Amino acid sequence: MQQATYGKSFIDTYLQHCRQKASQVIAAELTETLQTPATFDWLDFSRAQLHVYNIRHIHHHAAQLSLRLRLDTDIDIPWVGSGWRDV
C-alpha cells in the first residue's frame, strides 16, 4: 500500500484555505444562528456547541500528530503556551 504524501506548499495553501473559511463562517454567525441546531443528524448540538466540538476535534488530531512525530522520529513539539499563568 502506497502512502500519499503532501508537499509543504500544498499544506500551506490548504491551511490558508481552512483559516479563511473558518474566519468567514464564524464572522457570519449571529446569536440566533448559534442557537439553531447543527445540521448533522448524529449530533444533538447547537451551532455554538458544534464550533467548540470542532475545536476539540482539531486539538485531538494535533495531539495524535505530535505523538506520531515523537514515536517515529523522536522529534518533540514543545507547547508554545497554554494561556494559563501562575499568579
N, CA, C and O atoms as a Maestro MAE file, in Angstrom:
{
 s_m_m2io_version
 :::
 2.0.0
}

f_m_ct {
 s_m_title
 :::
 protein
 m_atom[348] {
  # First column is atom index #
  i_m_mmod_type
  r_m_x_coord
  r_m_y_coord
  r_m_z_coord
  i_m_residue_number
  s_m_chain_name
  s_m_pdb_residue_name
  s_m_pdb_atom_name
  i_m_atomic_number
  :::
  1 25 0.847 -1.181 0.000 1 A "MET " " N  " 7
  2 3 0.000 0.000 0.000 1 A "MET " " CA " 6
  3 2 0.890 1.241 0.000 1 A "MET " " C  " 6
  4 15 1.801 1.367 0.818 1 A "MET " " O  " 8
  5 25 0.615 2.142 -0.917 2 A "GLN " " N  " 7
  6 3 1.405 3.358 -1.024 2 A "GLN " " CA " 6
  7 2 0.740 4.486 -0.228 2 A "GLN " " C  " 6
  8 15 -0.469 4.700 -0.317 2 A "GLN " " O  " 8
  9 25 1.550 5.193 0.544 3 A "GLN " " N  " 7
  10 3 1.040 6.316 1.318 3 A "GLN " " CA " 6
  11 2 1.134 7.600 0.514 3 A "GLN " " C  " 6
  12 15 2.123 7.852 -0.175 3 A "GLN " " O  " 8
  13 25 0.090 8.402 0.613 4 A "ALA " " N  " 7
  14 3 0.109 9.706 -0.050 4 A "ALA " " CA " 6
  15 2 0.911 10.677 0.807 4 A "ALA " " C  " 6
  16 15 0.763 10.711 2.028 4 A "ALA " " O  " 8
  17 25 1.745 11.454 0.165 5 A "THR " " N  " 7
  18 3 2.479 12.497 0.872 5 A "THR " " CA " 6
  19 2 2.162 13.832 0.214 5 A "THR " " C  " 6
  20 15 1.875 13.898 -0.981 5 A "THR " " O  " 8
  21 25 2.216 14.867 0.990 6 A "TYR " " N  " 7
  22 3 1.887 16.194 0.506 6 A "TYR " " CA " 6
  23 2 3.075 17.112 0.737 6 A "TYR " " C  " 6
  24 15 3.727 17.046 1.779 6 A "TYR " " O  " 8
  25 25 3.351 17.954 -0.222 7 A "GLY " " N  " 7
  26 3 4.444 18.897 -0.105 7 A "GLY " " CA " 6
  27 2 4.082 20.072 0.788 7 A "GLY " " C  " 6
  28 15 2.906 20.338 1.038 7 A "GLY " " O  " 8
  29 25 5.094 20.763 1.261 8 A "LYS " " N  " 7
  30 3 4.890 21.896 2.155 8 A "LYS " " CA " 6
  31 2 4.020 22.974 1.512 8 A "LYS " " C  " 6
  32 15 3.167 23.555 2.184 8 A "LYS " " O  " 8
  33 25 4.218 23.246 0.236 9 A "SER " " N  " 7
  34 3 3.444 24.268 -0.457 9 A "SER " " CA " 6
  35 2 1.959 23.911 -0.464 9 A "SER " " C  " 6
  36 15 1.112 24.768 -0.213 9 A "SER " " O  " 8
  37 25 1.643 22.646 -0.751 10 A "PHE " " N  " 7
  38 3 0.249 22.205 -0.747 10 A "PHE " " CA " 6
  39 2 -0.369 22.361 0.638 10 A "PHE " " C  " 6
  40 15 -1.488 22.856 0.773 10 A "PHE " " O  " 8
  41 25 0.357 21.941 1.657 11 A "ILE " " N  " 7
  42 3 -0.152 22.022 3.032 11 A "ILE " " CA " 6
  43 2 -0.346 23.478 3.444 11 A "ILE " " C  " 6
  44 15 -1.348 23.807 4.079 11 A "ILE " " O  " 8
  45 25 0.593 24.353 3.094 12 A "ASP " " N  " 7
  46 3 0.451 25.783 3.413 12 A "ASP " " CA " 6
  47 2 -0.781 26.381 2.732 12 A "ASP " " C  " 6
  48 15 -1.523 27.151 3.343 12 A "ASP " " O  " 8
  49 25 -0.992 26.022 1.470 13 A "THR " " N  " 7
  50 3 -2.160 26.523 0.735 13 A "THR " " CA " 6
  51 2 -3.456 26.024 1.369 13 A "THR " " C  " 6
  52 15 -4.406 26.790 1.530 13 A "THR " " O  " 8
  53 25 -3.494 24.751 1.725 14 A "TYR " " N  " 7
  54 3 -4.684 24.175 2.344 14 A "TYR " " CA " 6
  55 2 -4.942 24.798 3.717 14 A "TYR " " C  " 6
  56 15 -6.091 25.061 4.071 14 A "TYR " " O  " 8
  57 25 -3.895 25.030 4.477 15 A "LEU " " N  " 7
  58 3 -4.037 25.670 5.788 15 A "LEU " " CA " 6
  59 2 -4.639 27.061 5.646 15 A "LEU " " C  " 6
  60 15 -5.532 27.429 6.409 15 A "LEU " " O  " 8
  61 25 -4.160 27.839 4.678 16 A "GLN " " N  " 7
  62 3 -4.708 29.170 4.444 16 A "GLN " " CA " 6
  63 2 -6.186 29.104 4.048 16 A "GLN " " C  " 6
  64 15 -6.989 29.927 4.487 16 A "GLN " " O  " 8
  65 25 -6.535 28.126 3.222 17 A "HIS " " N  " 7
  66 3 -7.934 27.930 2.825 17 A "HIS " " CA " 6
  67 2 -8.797 27.644 4.062 17 A "HIS " " C  " 6
  68 15 -9.862 28.238 4.231 17 A "HIS " " O  " 8
  69 25 -8.339 26.746 4.910 18 A "CYS " " N  " 7
  70 3 -9.094 26.387 6.122 18 A "CYS " " CA " 6
  71 2 -9.246 27.582 7.055 18 A "CYS " " C  " 6
  72 15 -10.323 27.801 7.611 18 A "CYS " " O  " 8
  73 25 -8.191 28.347 7.229 19 A "ARG " " N  " 7
  74 3 -8.264 29.527 8.098 19 A "ARG " " CA " 6
  75 2 -9.245 30.563 7.553 19 A "ARG " " C  " 6
  76 15 -10.022 31.146 8.308 19 A "ARG " " O  " 8
  77 25 -9.206 30.788 6.243 20 A "GLN " " N  " 7
  78 3 -10.127 31.759 5.632 20 A "GLN " " CA " 6
  79 2 -11.574 31.300 5.779 20 A "GLN " " C  " 6
  80 15 -12.452 32.094 6.117 20 A "GLN " " O  " 8
  81 25 -11.816 30.027 5.526 21 A "LYS " " N  " 7
  82 3 -13.181 29.508 5.635 21 A "LYS " " CA " 6
  83 2 -13.675 29.601 7.073 21 A "LYS " " C  " 6
  84 15 -14.815 30.006 7.304 21 A "LYS " " O  " 8
  85 25 -12.845 29.235 8.039 22 A "ALA " " N  " 7
  86 3 -13.241 29.314 9.450 22 A "ALA " " CA " 6
  87 2 -13.555 30.756 9.839 22 A "ALA " " C  " 6
  88 15 -14.541 31.016 10.527 22 A "ALA " " O  " 8
  89 25 -12.721 31.684 9.402 23 A "SER " " N  " 7
  90 3 -12.956 33.100 9.713 23 A "SER " " CA " 6
  91 2 -14.276 33.581 9.122 23 A "SER " " C  " 6
  92 15 -15.030 34.296 9.782 23 A "SER " " O  " 8
  93 25 -14.556 33.190 7.880 24 A "GLN " " N  " 7
  94 3 -15.800 33.609 7.222 24 A "GLN " " CA " 6
  95 2 -17.027 33.018 7.917 24 A "GLN " " C  " 6
  96 15 -18.016 33.716 8.139 24 A "GLN " " O  " 8
  97 25 -16.960 31.745 8.255 25 A "VAL " " N  " 7
  98 3 -18.105 31.087 8.888 25 A "VAL " " CA " 6
  99 2 -18.380 31.695 10.258 25 A "VAL " " C  " 6
  100 15 -19.530 31.990 10.586 25 A "VAL " " O  " 8
  101 25 -17.343 31.883 11.052 26 A "ILE " " N  " 7
  102 3 -17.524 32.428 12.401 26 A "ILE " " CA " 6
  103 2 -17.995 33.880 12.342 26 A "ILE " " C  " 6
  104 15 -18.844 34.287 13.134 26 A "ILE " " O  " 8
  105 25 -17.447 34.666 11.404 27 A "ALA " " N  " 7
  106 3 -17.855 36.068 11.275 27 A "ALA " " CA " 6
  107 2 -19.323 36.199 10.869 27 A "ALA " " C  " 6
  108 15 -19.974 37.191 11.197 27 A "ALA " " O  " 8
  109 25 -19.836 35.208 10.163 28 A "ALA " " N  " 7
  110 3 -21.228 35.267 9.704 28 A "ALA " " CA " 6
  111 2 -22.235 34.831 10.774 28 A "ALA " " C  " 6
  112 15 -23.439 35.022 10.601 28 A "ALA " " O  " 8
  113 25 -21.755 34.248 11.871 29 A "GLU " " N  " 7
  114 3 -22.660 33.764 12.915 29 A "GLU " " CA " 6
  115 2 -23.301 34.930 13.665 29 A "GLU " " C  " 6
  116 15 -22.675 35.965 13.895 29 A "GLU " " O  " 8
  117 25 -24.537 34.736 14.031 30 A "LEU " " N  " 7
  118 3 -25.288 35.673 14.865 30 A "LEU " " CA " 6
  119 2 -25.778 34.914 16.090 30 A "LEU " " C  " 6
  120 15 -25.746 33.683 16.110 30 A "LEU " " O  " 8
  121 25 -26.224 35.628 17.097 31 A "THR " " N  " 7
  122 3 -26.763 34.962 18.285 31 A "THR " " CA " 6
  123 2 -27.842 33.966 17.883 31 A "THR " " C  " 6
  124 15 -27.903 32.856 18.413 31 A "THR " " O  " 8
  125 25 -28.688 34.367 16.948 32 A "GLU " " N  " 7
  126 3 -29.780 33.495 16.511 32 A "GLU " " CA " 6
  127 2 -29.266 32.240 15.811 32 A "GLU " " C  " 6
  128 15 -29.764 31.144 16.065 32 A "GLU " " O  " 8
  129 25 -28.269 32.391 14.929 33 A "THR " " N  " 7
  130 3 -27.771 31.221 14.197 33 A "THR " " CA " 6
  131 2 -27.000 30.283 15.119 33 A "THR " " C  " 6
  132 15 -27.023 29.068 14.922 33 A "THR " " O  " 8
  133 25 -26.322 30.828 16.114 34 A "LEU " " N  " 7
  134 3 -25.577 29.983 17.050 34 A "LEU " " CA " 6
  135 2 -26.505 29.124 17.900 34 A "LEU " " C  " 6
  136 15 -26.089 28.085 18.413 34 A "LEU " " O  " 8
  137 25 -27.750 29.545 18.054 35 A "GLN " " N  " 7
  138 3 -28.712 28.801 18.861 35 A "GLN " " CA " 6
  139 2 -29.463 27.751 18.050 35 A "GLN " " C  " 6
  140 15 -30.150 26.908 18.626 35 A "GLN " " O  " 8
  141 25 -29.344 27.788 16.727 36 A "THR " " N  " 7
  142 3 -30.055 26.809 15.901 36 A "THR " " CA " 6
  143 2 -29.337 25.469 15.938 36 A "THR " " C  " 6
  144 15 -28.140 25.411 16.219 36 A "THR " " O  " 8
  145 25 -30.055 24.400 15.660 37 A "PRO " " N  " 7
  146 3 -29.421 23.076 15.675 37 A "PRO " " CA " 6
  147 2 -28.360 22.948 14.580 37 A "PRO " " C  " 6
  148 15 -28.480 23.533 13.503 37 A "PRO " " O  " 8
  149 25 -27.331 22.175 14.880 38 A "ALA " " N  " 7
  150 3 -26.332 21.848 13.862 38 A "ALA " " CA " 6
  151 2 -27.004 20.975 12.802 38 A "ALA " " C  " 6
  152 15 -28.031 20.352 13.071 38 A "ALA " " O  " 8
  153 25 -26.437 20.931 11.621 39 A "THR " " N  " 7
  154 3 -27.086 20.216 10.523 39 A "THR " " CA " 6
  155 2 -26.601 18.774 10.379 39 A "THR " " C  " 6
  156 15 -26.563 18.236 9.273 39 A "THR " " O  " 8
  157 25 -26.236 18.160 11.483 40 A "PHE " " N  " 7
  158 3 -25.815 16.762 11.463 40 A "PHE " " CA " 6
  159 2 -26.818 15.943 12.264 40 A "PHE " " C  " 6
  160 15 -27.075 16.233 13.433 40 A "PHE " " O  " 8
  161 25 -27.379 14.923 11.635 41 A "ASP " " N  " 7
  162 3 -28.398 14.102 12.298 41 A "ASP " " CA " 6
  163 2 -27.856 13.363 13.515 41 A "ASP " " C  " 6
  164 15 -28.598 13.094 14.460 41 A "ASP " " O  " 8
  165 25 -26.560 13.032 13.497 42 A "TRP " " N  " 7
  166 3 -25.993 12.219 14.567 42 A "TRP " " CA " 6
  167 2 -25.488 13.050 15.755 42 A "TRP " " C  " 6
  168 15 -25.028 12.485 16.747 42 A "TRP " " O  " 8
  169 25 -25.569 14.372 15.667 43 A "LEU " " N  " 7
  170 3 -25.165 15.236 16.770 43 A "LEU " " CA " 6
  171 2 -26.355 16.083 17.217 43 A "LEU " " C  " 6
  172 15 -26.986 16.758 16.404 43 A "LEU " " O  " 8
  173 25 -26.648 16.041 18.492 44 A "ASP " " N  " 7
  174 3 -27.727 16.865 19.037 44 A "ASP " " CA " 6
  175 2 -27.100 18.116 19.638 44 A "ASP " " C  " 6
  176 15 -27.088 18.297 20.855 44 A "ASP " " O  " 8
  177 25 -26.580 18.977 18.766 45 A "PHE " " N  " 7
  178 3 -25.831 20.159 19.181 45 A "PHE " " CA " 6
  179 2 -26.444 21.411 18.569 45 A "PHE " " C  " 6
  180 15 -27.101 21.362 17.530 45 A "PHE " " O  " 8
  181 25 -26.213 22.519 19.235 46 A "SER " " N  " 7
  182 3 -26.465 23.808 18.594 46 A "SER " " CA " 6
  183 2 -25.237 24.141 17.747 46 A "SER " " C  " 6
  184 15 -24.200 23.487 17.868 46 A "SER " " O  " 8
  185 25 -25.353 25.147 16.899 47 A "ARG " " N  " 7
  186 3 -24.192 25.558 16.097 47 A "ARG " " CA " 6
  187 2 -23.061 26.058 16.993 47 A "ARG " " C  " 6
  188 15 -21.891 25.853 16.671 47 A "ARG " " O  " 8
  189 25 -23.385 26.709 18.107 48 A "ALA " " N  " 7
  190 3 -22.343 27.164 19.036 48 A "ALA " " CA " 6
  191 2 -21.591 25.962 19.610 48 A "ALA " " C  " 6
  192 15 -20.362 25.970 19.677 48 A "ALA " " O  " 8
  193 25 -22.323 24.937 20.021 49 A "GLN " " N  " 7
  194 3 -21.680 23.741 20.555 49 A "GLN " " CA " 6
  195 2 -20.852 23.038 19.486 49 A "GLN " " C  " 6
  196 15 -19.810 22.454 19.786 49 A "GLN " " O  " 8
  197 25 -21.314 23.095 18.237 50 A "LEU " " N  " 7
  198 3 -20.576 22.470 17.144 50 A "LEU " " CA " 6
  199 2 -19.211 23.125 16.949 50 A "LEU " " C  " 6
  200 15 -18.227 22.438 16.677 50 A "LEU " " O  " 8
  201 25 -19.145 24.452 17.087 51 A "HIS " " N  " 7
  202 3 -17.849 25.134 16.957 51 A "HIS " " CA " 6
  203 2 -16.877 24.660 18.041 51 A "HIS " " C  " 6
  204 15 -15.704 24.418 17.757 51 A "HIS " " O  " 8
  205 25 -17.351 24.530 19.262 52 A "VAL " " N  " 7
  206 3 -16.496 24.043 20.356 52 A "VAL " " CA " 6
  207 2 -16.085 22.592 20.091 52 A "VAL " " C  " 6
  208 15 -14.927 22.226 20.295 52 A "VAL " " O  " 8
  209 25 -17.023 21.777 19.644 53 A "TYR " " N  " 7
  210 3 -16.758 20.380 19.304 53 A "TYR " " CA " 6
  211 2 -15.652 20.288 18.249 53 A "TYR " " C  " 6
  212 15 -14.744 19.465 18.369 53 A "TYR " " O  " 8
  213 25 -15.731 21.137 17.212 54 A "ASN " " N  " 7
  214 3 -14.720 21.132 16.156 54 A "ASN " " CA " 6
  215 2 -13.346 21.518 16.679 54 A "ASN " " C  " 6
  216 15 -12.342 20.929 16.278 54 A "ASN " " O  " 8
  217 25 -13.291 22.506 17.574 55 A "ILE " " N  " 7
  218 3 -12.005 22.902 18.164 55 A "ILE " " CA " 6
  219 2 -11.402 21.736 18.935 55 A "ILE " " C  " 6
  220 15 -10.204 21.472 18.824 55 A "ILE " " O  " 8
  221 25 -12.220 21.038 19.713 56 A "ARG " " N  " 7
  222 3 -11.730 19.880 20.463 56 A "ARG " " CA " 6
  223 2 -11.259 18.776 19.523 56 A "ARG " " C  " 6
  224 15 -10.270 18.100 19.802 56 A "ARG " " O  " 8
  225 25 -11.963 18.595 18.417 57 A "HIS " " N  " 7
  226 3 -11.605 17.571 17.438 57 A "HIS " " CA " 6
  227 2 -10.242 17.888 16.808 57 A "HIS " " C  " 6
  228 15 -9.398 17.002 16.669 57 A "HIS " " O  " 8
  229 25 -10.035 19.138 16.433 58 A "ILE " " N  " 7
  230 3 -8.747 19.563 15.868 58 A "ILE " " CA " 6
  231 2 -7.633 19.368 16.894 58 A "ILE " " C  " 6
  232 15 -6.546 18.902 16.551 58 A "ILE " " O  " 8
  233 25 -7.900 19.722 18.148 59 A "HIS " " N  " 7
  234 3 -6.908 19.546 19.214 59 A "HIS " " CA " 6
  235 2 -6.532 18.076 19.349 59 A "HIS " " C  " 6
  236 15 -5.358 17.750 19.523 59 A "HIS " " O  " 8
  237 25 -7.508 17.197 19.273 60 A "HIS " " N  " 7
  238 3 -7.262 15.761 19.374 60 A "HIS " " CA " 6
  239 2 -6.317 15.291 18.265 60 A "HIS " " C  " 6
  240 15 -5.369 14.550 18.525 60 A "HIS " " O  " 8
  241 25 -6.579 15.725 17.033 61 A "HIS " " N  " 7
  242 3 -5.725 15.304 15.914 61 A "HIS " " CA " 6
  243 2 -4.330 15.926 15.999 61 A "HIS " " C  " 6
  244 15 -3.349 15.287 15.616 61 A "HIS " " O  " 8
  245 25 -4.229 17.147 16.487 62 A "ALA " " N  " 7
  246 3 -2.903 17.759 16.671 62 A "ALA " " CA " 6
  247 2 -2.090 16.945 17.672 62 A "ALA " " C  " 6
  248 15 -0.889 16.744 17.489 62 A "ALA " " O  " 8
  249 25 -2.744 16.482 18.723 63 A "ALA " " N  " 7
  250 3 -2.050 15.655 19.719 63 A "ALA " " CA " 6
  251 2 -1.618 14.324 19.105 63 A "ALA " " C  " 6
  252 15 -0.526 13.834 19.395 63 A "ALA " " O  " 8
  253 25 -2.464 13.739 18.263 64 A "GLN " " N  " 7
  254 3 -2.086 12.490 17.591 64 A "GLN " " CA " 6
  255 2 -0.876 12.693 16.683 64 A "GLN " " C  " 6
  256 15 0.033 11.863 16.663 64 A "GLN " " O  " 8
  257 25 -0.862 13.790 15.935 65 A "LEU " " N  " 7
  258 3 0.282 14.073 15.060 65 A "LEU " " CA " 6
  259 2 1.556 14.290 15.864 65 A "LEU " " C  " 6
  260 15 2.630 13.829 15.477 65 A "LEU " " O  " 8
  261 25 1.432 14.989 16.975 66 A "SER " " N  " 7
  262 3 2.584 15.229 17.836 66 A "SER " " CA " 6
  263 2 3.130 13.909 18.374 66 A "SER " " C  " 6
  264 15 4.343 13.698 18.407 66 A "SER " " O  " 8
  265 25 2.239 13.034 18.790 67 A "LEU " " N  " 7
  266 3 2.661 11.724 19.293 67 A "LEU " " CA " 6
  267 2 3.354 10.926 18.196 67 A "LEU " " C  " 6
  268 15 4.388 10.308 18.450 67 A "LEU " " O  " 8
  269 25 2.805 10.927 16.976 68 A "ARG " " N  " 7
  270 3 3.414 10.184 15.869 68 A "ARG " " CA " 6
  271 2 4.825 10.694 15.588 68 A "ARG " " C  " 6
  272 15 5.746 9.901 15.388 68 A "ARG " " O  " 8
  273 25 4.996 12.030 15.573 69 A "LEU " " N  " 7
  274 3 6.336 12.586 15.353 69 A "LEU " " CA " 6
  275 2 7.302 12.131 16.433 69 A "LEU " " C  " 6
  276 15 8.445 11.772 16.148 69 A "LEU " " O  " 8
  277 25 6.832 12.148 17.682 70 A "ARG " " N  " 7
  278 3 7.708 11.756 18.785 70 A "ARG " " CA " 6
  279 2 8.085 10.288 18.686 70 A "ARG " " C  " 6
  280 15 9.248 9.930 18.872 70 A "ARG " " O  " 8
  281 25 7.104 9.431 18.392 71 A "LEU " " N  " 7
  282 3 7.371 7.991 18.342 71 A "LEU " " CA " 6
  283 2 8.192 7.597 17.118 71 A "LEU " " C  " 6
  284 15 9.084 6.754 17.219 71 A "LEU " " O  " 8
  285 25 7.904 8.194 15.968 72 A "ASP " " N  " 7
  286 3 8.558 7.784 14.725 72 A "ASP " " CA " 6
  287 2 9.904 8.449 14.480 72 A "ASP " " C  " 6
  288 15 10.779 7.848 13.856 72 A "ASP " " O  " 8
  289 25 10.089 9.684 14.961 73 A "THR " " N  " 7
  290 3 11.309 10.423 14.636 73 A "THR " " CA " 6
  291 2 12.035 10.969 15.856 73 A "THR " " C  " 6
  292 15 13.110 11.557 15.736 73 A "THR " " O  " 8
  293 25 11.449 10.773 17.022 74 A "ASP " " N  " 7
  294 3 11.995 11.296 18.273 74 A "ASP " " CA " 6
  295 2 12.080 12.829 18.253 74 A "ASP " " C  " 6
  296 15 12.940 13.422 18.904 74 A "ASP " " O  " 8
  297 25 11.176 13.454 17.496 75 A "ILE " " N  " 7
  298 3 11.069 14.913 17.465 75 A "ILE " " CA " 6
  299 2 9.930 15.308 18.395 75 A "ILE " " C  " 6
  300 15 8.809 14.822 18.250 75 A "ILE " " O  " 8
  301 25 10.211 16.173 19.332 76 A "ASP " " N  " 7
  302 3 9.184 16.624 20.265 76 A "ASP " " CA " 6
  303 2 8.696 18.007 19.845 76 A "ASP " " C  " 6
  304 15 9.484 18.851 19.417 76 A "ASP " " O  " 8
  305 25 7.408 18.227 19.969 77 A "ILE " " N  " 7
  306 3 6.810 19.525 19.653 77 A "ILE " " CA " 6
  307 2 6.562 20.249 20.973 77 A "ILE " " C  " 6
  308 15 5.665 19.865 21.723 77 A "ILE " " O  " 8
  309 25 7.340 21.286 21.269 78 A "PRO " " N  " 7
  310 3 7.122 21.991 22.543 78 A "PRO " " CA " 6
  311 2 5.844 22.814 22.484 78 A "PRO " " C  " 6
  312 15 5.503 23.379 21.445 78 A "PRO " " O  " 8
  313 25 5.153 22.875 23.594 79 A "TRP " " N  " 7
  314 3 3.954 23.727 23.678 79 A "TRP " " CA " 6
  315 2 4.391 25.178 23.753 79 A "TRP " " C  " 6
  316 15 5.288 25.530 24.519 79 A "TRP " " O  " 8
  317 25 3.759 26.005 22.961 80 A "VAL " " N  " 7
  318 3 4.087 27.440 22.946 80 A "VAL " " CA " 6
  319 2 3.568 28.086 24.215 80 A "VAL " " C  " 6
  320 15 4.251 28.911 24.822 80 A "VAL " " O  " 8
  321 25 2.388 27.721 24.609 81 A "GLY " " N  " 7
  322 3 1.788 28.269 25.813 81 A "GLY " " CA " 6
  323 2 0.363 27.776 25.919 81 A "GLY " " C  " 6
  324 15 -0.270 27.433 24.921 81 A "GLY " " O  " 8
  325 25 -0.130 27.745 27.134 82 A "SER " " N  " 7
  326 3 -1.471 27.225 27.328 82 A "SER " " CA " 6
  327 2 -2.483 28.302 27.675 82 A "SER " " C  " 6
  328 15 -3.682 28.033 27.747 82 A "SER " " O  " 8
  329 25 -2.007 29.517 27.888 83 A "GLY " " N  " 7
  330 3 -2.926 30.564 28.298 83 A "GLY " " CA " 6
  331 2 -3.033 30.709 29.810 83 A "GLY " " C  " 6
  332 15 -3.510 31.721 30.321 83 A "GLY " " O  " 8
  333 25 -2.578 29.673 30.514 84 A "TRP " " N  " 7
  334 3 -2.603 29.715 31.979 84 A "TRP " " CA " 6
  335 2 -1.367 30.442 32.484 84 A "TRP " " C  " 6
  336 15 -0.269 30.282 31.950 84 A "TRP " " O  " 8
  337 25 -1.564 31.230 33.504 85 A "ARG " " N  " 7
  338 3 -0.426 31.927 34.100 85 A "ARG " " CA " 6
  339 2 -0.479 31.786 35.614 85 A "ARG " " C  " 6
  340 15 -1.531 31.932 36.236 85 A "ARG " " O  " 8
  341 25 0.663 31.504 36.179 86 A "ASP " " N  " 7
  342 3 0.762 31.445 37.635 86 A "ASP " " CA " 6
  343 2 0.695 32.861 38.182 86 A "ASP " " C  " 6
  344 15 1.409 33.751 37.722 86 A "ASP " " O  " 8
  345 25 -0.157 33.058 39.154 87 A "VAL " " N  " 7
  346 3 -0.298 34.394 39.722 87 A "VAL " " CA " 6
  347 2 0.439 34.460 41.050 87 A "VAL " " C  " 6
  348 15 0.447 35.505 41.701 87 A "VAL " " O  " 8
  :::
 }
 m_bond[347] {
  # First column is bond index #
  i_m_from
  i_m_to
  i_m_order
  :::
  1 1 2 1
  2 2 3 1
  3 3 4 2
  4 3 5 1
  5 5 6 1
  6 6 7 1
  7 7 8 2
  8 7 9 1
  9 9 10 1
  10 10 11 1
  11 11 12 2
  12 11 13 1
  13 13 14 1
  14 14 15 1
  15 15 16 2
  16 15 17 1
  17 17 18 1
  18 18 19 1
  19 19 20 2
  20 19 21 1
  21 21 22 1
  22 22 23 1
  23 23 24 2
  24 23 25 1
  25 25 26 1
  26 26 27 1
  27 27 28 2
  28 27 29 1
  29 29 30 1
  30 30 31 1
  31 31 32 2
  32 31 33 1
  33 33 34 1
  34 34 35 1
  35 35 36 2
  36 35 37 1
  37 37 38 1
  38 38 39 1
  39 39 40 2
  40 39 41 1
  41 41 42 1
  42 42 43 1
  43 43 44 2
  44 43 45 1
  45 45 46 1
  46 46 47 1
  47 47 48 2
  48 47 49 1
  49 49 50 1
  50 50 51 1
  51 51 52 2
  52 51 53 1
  53 53 54 1
  54 54 55 1
  55 55 56 2
  56 55 57 1
  57 57 58 1
  58 58 59 1
  59 59 60 2
  60 59 61 1
  61 61 62 1
  62 62 63 1
  63 63 64 2
  64 63 65 1
  65 65 66 1
  66 66 67 1
  67 67 68 2
  68 67 69 1
  69 69 70 1
  70 70 71 1
  71 71 72 2
  72 71 73 1
  73 73 74 1
  74 74 75 1
  75 75 76 2
  76 75 77 1
  77 77 78 1
  78 78 79 1
  79 79 80 2
  80 79 81 1
  81 81 82 1
  82 82 83 1
  83 83 84 2
  84 83 85 1
  85 85 86 1
  86 86 87 1
  87 87 88 2
  88 87 89 1
  89 89 90 1
  90 90 91 1
  91 91 92 2
  92 91 93 1
  93 93 94 1
  94 94 95 1
  95 95 96 2
  96 95 97 1
  97 97 98 1
  98 98 99 1
  99 99 100 2
  100 99 101 1
  101 101 102 1
  102 102 103 1
  103 103 104 2
  104 103 105 1
  105 105 106 1
  106 106 107 1
  107 107 108 2
  108 107 109 1
  109 109 110 1
  110 110 111 1
  111 111 112 2
  112 111 113 1
  113 113 114 1
  114 114 115 1
  115 115 116 2
  116 115 117 1
  117 117 118 1
  118 118 119 1
  119 119 120 2
  120 119 121 1
  121 121 122 1
  122 122 123 1
  123 123 124 2
  124 123 125 1
  125 125 126 1
  126 126 127 1
  127 127 128 2
  128 127 129 1
  129 129 130 1
  130 130 131 1
  131 131 132 2
  132 131 133 1
  133 133 134 1
  134 134 135 1
  135 135 136 2
  136 135 137 1
  137 137 138 1
  138 138 139 1
  139 139 140 2
  140 139 141 1
  141 141 142 1
  142 142 143 1
  143 143 144 2
  144 143 145 1
  145 145 146 1
  146 146 147 1
  147 147 148 2
  148 147 149 1
  149 149 150 1
  150 150 151 1
  151 151 152 2
  152 151 153 1
  153 153 154 1
  154 154 155 1
  155 155 156 2
  156 155 157 1
  157 157 158 1
  158 158 159 1
  159 159 160 2
  160 159 161 1
  161 161 162 1
  162 162 163 1
  163 163 164 2
  164 163 165 1
  165 165 166 1
  166 166 167 1
  167 167 168 2
  168 167 169 1
  169 169 170 1
  170 170 171 1
  171 171 172 2
  172 171 173 1
  173 173 174 1
  174 174 175 1
  175 175 176 2
  176 175 177 1
  177 177 178 1
  178 178 179 1
  179 179 180 2
  180 179 181 1
  181 181 182 1
  182 182 183 1
  183 183 184 2
  184 183 185 1
  185 185 186 1
  186 186 187 1
  187 187 188 2
  188 187 189 1
  189 189 190 1
  190 190 191 1
  191 191 192 2
  192 191 193 1
  193 193 194 1
  194 194 195 1
  195 195 196 2
  196 195 197 1
  197 197 198 1
  198 198 199 1
  199 199 200 2
  200 199 201 1
  201 201 202 1
  202 202 203 1
  203 203 204 2
  204 203 205 1
  205 205 206 1
  206 206 207 1
  207 207 208 2
  208 207 209 1
  209 209 210 1
  210 210 211 1
  211 211 212 2
  212 211 213 1
  213 213 214 1
  214 214 215 1
  215 215 216 2
  216 215 217 1
  217 217 218 1
  218 218 219 1
  219 219 220 2
  220 219 221 1
  221 221 222 1
  222 222 223 1
  223 223 224 2
  224 223 225 1
  225 225 226 1
  226 226 227 1
  227 227 228 2
  228 227 229 1
  229 229 230 1
  230 230 231 1
  231 231 232 2
  232 231 233 1
  233 233 234 1
  234 234 235 1
  235 235 236 2
  236 235 237 1
  237 237 238 1
  238 238 239 1
  239 239 240 2
  240 239 241 1
  241 241 242 1
  242 242 243 1
  243 243 244 2
  244 243 245 1
  245 245 246 1
  246 246 247 1
  247 247 248 2
  248 247 249 1
  249 249 250 1
  250 250 251 1
  251 251 252 2
  252 251 253 1
  253 253 254 1
  254 254 255 1
  255 255 256 2
  256 255 257 1
  257 257 258 1
  258 258 259 1
  259 259 260 2
  260 259 261 1
  261 261 262 1
  262 262 263 1
  263 263 264 2
  264 263 265 1
  265 265 266 1
  266 266 267 1
  267 267 268 2
  268 267 269 1
  269 269 270 1
  270 270 271 1
  271 271 272 2
  272 271 273 1
  273 273 274 1
  274 274 275 1
  275 275 276 2
  276 275 277 1
  277 277 278 1
  278 278 279 1
  279 279 280 2
  280 279 281 1
  281 281 282 1
  282 282 283 1
  283 283 284 2
  284 283 285 1
  285 285 286 1
  286 286 287 1
  287 287 288 2
  288 287 289 1
  289 289 290 1
  290 290 291 1
  291 291 292 2
  292 291 293 1
  293 293 294 1
  294 294 295 1
  295 295 296 2
  296 295 297 1
  297 297 298 1
  298 298 299 1
  299 299 300 2
  300 299 301 1
  301 301 302 1
  302 302 303 1
  303 303 304 2
  304 303 305 1
  305 305 306 1
  306 306 307 1
  307 307 308 2
  308 307 309 1
  309 309 310 1
  310 310 311 1
  311 311 312 2
  312 311 313 1
  313 313 314 1
  314 314 315 1
  315 315 316 2
  316 315 317 1
  317 317 318 1
  318 318 319 1
  319 319 320 2
  320 319 321 1
  321 321 322 1
  322 322 323 1
  323 323 324 2
  324 323 325 1
  325 325 326 1
  326 326 327 1
  327 327 328 2
  328 327 329 1
  329 329 330 1
  330 330 331 1
  331 331 332 2
  332 331 333 1
  333 333 334 1
  334 334 335 1
  335 335 336 2
  336 335 337 1
  337 337 338 1
  338 338 339 1
  339 339 340 2
  340 339 341 1
  341 341 342 1
  342 342 343 1
  343 343 344 2
  344 343 345 1
  345 345 346 1
  346 346 347 1
  347 347 348 2
  :::
 }
}
